Amino acid sequence: MWEIVKFLDDLNRWSGLLVSPFPHPEKLLPAEHIAFVTESISAHSEDLQEGPDSSKEIVKWSDFCSPLAYKPGEPLQLIAEASVDNFSSLGIAFLEDRLHMENGMVPHRIVSVHLEESALKELAKERKEEEKSTGMDAVTPAGKSGLAQAEEGKSKLEEEREKEETGGGEHHHLHLSSCHECLQLESSTIESVKFASAENIAELPQDCGGTGREKELQSLQKGIKRMNLAGKPPNVLIYLGSEAAEGRLEQVKAVLRECLGAESYTLYPLRQEQVLREPWVENSLLLLIATEEPIPEGIHRQFMRFLSKGGKILGLSSSFTFGGVQIKHKNKLRRVVHELVVSKKDSTEVKLSLLLSGCVFEEGMKGDGGTVKVLSRLSNAAEDSVMVHLTHGSHGGEAILSQAHLELDSNSMDVQTEEDFNLLKMSNSKRYEVLREILTCLGLSCESSAIPELTPIYLLSPDEEIHLAFLKWLEGNVDAEGLRASSKVSLKFVSSCESKVEVTPSLVPVITEMGSFSSEHFSLQTYQQHLHTKKLGKILLFTEVTTTTMNLLDGLMFELPEEMGLIAVAVRQTQGKGRGGNAWLSPMGCALSTLHLSIPLHSNLGQRIPFIQHLVSLAVVEAVRSIPGYEDIELRVKWPNDIYYSDLMKIGGVLVNSTLIETTFHILIGFGFNVSNSNPTICINDLIAKFNREEGTELKPLSADCLIARTVTVLERLIEVFQEKGPNGVLPQYYKYWVHSGKQVRLRSVDGPMAWIVGIDDYGFLQVHQEGRGVESVHPDGNSFDMLSNLIVPKH
């Protein structure tokens, strides 16, 4: 399936339908509806795969939407509108090959669109002028080349081979990543013990409110914009074979960061030893292969499995091929800068000079039923093919393979002459243009997103007495310049915002005068109204933009009096933290916070520190669902540390760092969840809007300041109950909201035995029931993708 941003550039080619629900041009789509384009192709096409499996429940396109306009041709294009739920049903049916078009055509692509008012008026005008019948005869497609030609041939692939490669064709459309690391505490040592980090927010199509949409492009472009239906979390993996050079990894990462939206994707290395061991296949959107080493057979099979499940692959001068395409070595082209011609999706061509690998692609071989399109040729007598597009499987798997080094610029060590340097330098902007085009065609967003500048911190408190007490404490705990030093972030306390202290990742000014504070994104009054705690969250460090809130409290938490509960809140993070080196996407609209609390070692919770992550996840859900009227909002917990919409989509997560000093745990709890940001997945206010539509209610959207305060309030109460009654005091409420009831997991590996999830043990670990073995507690294996995969039964 080819996901490309399209624009309504020629409205004269569209014909309005008489059944359109918009007889008046000034009447726009209801806010809760989604407009979209369906492209369908003729059922008699030679390379078309078989229609929907008759054993599956068929979904009729016309039963779930209202058509607005059409454009005849091949593919036939239909603009329609549908409710959010109906659009989700159509999307799921399309992905599962169950969508039926009544006109004898076969659905080929679905793209959500944004119809501007001018476009609707144009369509209405066109319909009035032409009162035509709605006959829609297909015509022979016009000849296209390159990326444009590749766009039309992606759904015609064999299913049998896919089933062989994927072990029966198992396909999971709704799979989110979650991570956890459990380390047993060792008494008599002072160490930092990490538990439960939140993995990346995943990008899935079956959401509410069209939340996979990208931001509107700021230009004269009209019409429609893309919604990614790939159903994959926004992880981009980089495979370099057995190469361990960090320089090479950073080189590839750097060029991707220049092209991809900074807040849309996270980049990770995929080590050779991880390919067969860790569950990355269901948890990644794009795999970039950048090694000339031969691909081992087992790893090649895993890459093909990734394609079969709808994954995308970009090969940069790699030996990876499939589908009958072979590589031919031409040593005279190795490490040579050569001109090539790339055909773009709009049928224009780009000429540029790039460093070549010394290999070209051989054509004419019959593949596995997928399509093969040449995207680029060299400007030589042989017109060698150096870039091809291939499709695989019936779920949108595709790859673009290049034997030109798109990742290398004029500063590469392989550039030997001044002439080559100059050629590459002059082609540099075109190199990025081509790479962005390729990434966009593989379904990724390449919208620019500048990293915001760091901002000062404001010292706030909902309690004036505690604020004054903190300032008094500061007098004896900073140096003469007002500096509180720390190995992570040093804080320089100043009285007003007029201070000229520069904000850096390692030094941040803290403004102590509350009267000068104002923010569009955080209200101290709202926070104060919803915070009802004895200790937690009383001293607040607020900043618009920081690297990560997890570092802001490090220099204060060990010496501050316990009654001055510390919390750090940010609107944006530039280096949000997940597990280990994992990144945590932090777009505008998230509730981002780090809370400090102290737990005695010799207490119920002190003996069961892993439970903290469960309590925080539960507190976030309770913060919403304990509000009168909001009790049925579908917000749930996923063990051990995730907040979910139903059991479908991740909305947030928790990171807990614990340090034991003498007989006290000092715990930093980082939590983040989507409140008003519909991208890149879904947010709490989307769920509220969905509930209002379904139930006819008028619940108001919630804000981050309100929910952070409510979460801290609920958490303090849960901790008190746990300290008094132990796990049994909170587990009934936890089970009420968790997503695992009646669910199964596999133990040890993706092919391991199945076990039923039955609960949580006294130390916070998952309990499962395996036939013939009874109930056992299981631990994660430490993989970086899905905490519920490869669960390990510990040795006793």
SULBEL-V135753 format. One record per run of one state. SS is the DSSP state (@ for helix, = for strand, . for the rest). FROM is the first residue (numbers start at 1). LEN is the number of residues. Records with the same first field share a line. If there is no record, write none. Layout:
SS = FROM-LEN  FROM-LEN
//
This chain:
. = 1-2  4-7  14-1  17-16  43-16  64-2  72-4  96-3  101-4  114-3  131-15  151-9  166-12  179-13  196-17  214-13  228-7  240-6  260-6  270-2  275-6  284-2  290-7  309-3  317-9  330-1  334-3  344-5  357-2  363-9  379-6  393-4  403-1  405-13  427-1  443-14  461-3  476-7  485-5  495-12  512-2  517-7  531-8  547-2  552-14  574-3  578-5  584-6  601-10  626-9  639-3  646-3  662-2  675-9  696-8  726-1  730-1  739-5  748-6  761-5  771-3  780-6  787-4  794-3
= = 3-1  15-2  33-10  59-2  66-6  76-8  99-2  105-9  178-1  192-4  213-1  227-1  235-5  266-4  286-4  312-5  326-4  337-7  349-8  359-4  372-7  385-8  397-6  404-1  442-1  457-4  483-2  490-5  507-5  539-8  566-8  577-1  583-1  590-11  635-4  642-4  649-13  664-11  738-1  744-4  754-7  766-5  774-6  786-1  791-3
@ = 11-3  61-3  84-12  117-14  146-5  160-6  246-14  272-3  281-3  297-12  331-3  418-9  428-14  464-12  514-3  524-7  549-3  611-15  684-12  704-22  727-3  731-7
//
